[in-house]
């Protein structure tokens, strides 16, 4: 089963706007692949939903709990400095610790890396294309 980590920007797009960014969450919920998340990613997501998007504490808490229910919680025991943006390193740490196959992001800094320790860094569109191509007949 393919394991993947979503960048915070993908969670925000999925939760706030829906559409294609929501599909990886649906795939994880359906058991077709394994979503990995860390407390650091959840904390950043919570902070952005409450601050930037003015979500209520109750709705934000429900969204975080839902993500946890769909995911395998990873507690990275490693420190990685790989991204041009240090805020992105928590995504890479979760992926490495959880032995992910993919990091799914819309962030130009992460996407510019293309790969880290054999973990492919792809857009939502590319992830879905790869996933659907590998699951066909």
Order of alpha helices (4+ residues) and beta strands (2+ residues): beta-alpha-alpha-beta-alpha-alpha-beta-alpha-beta-alpha-beta-beta-alpha
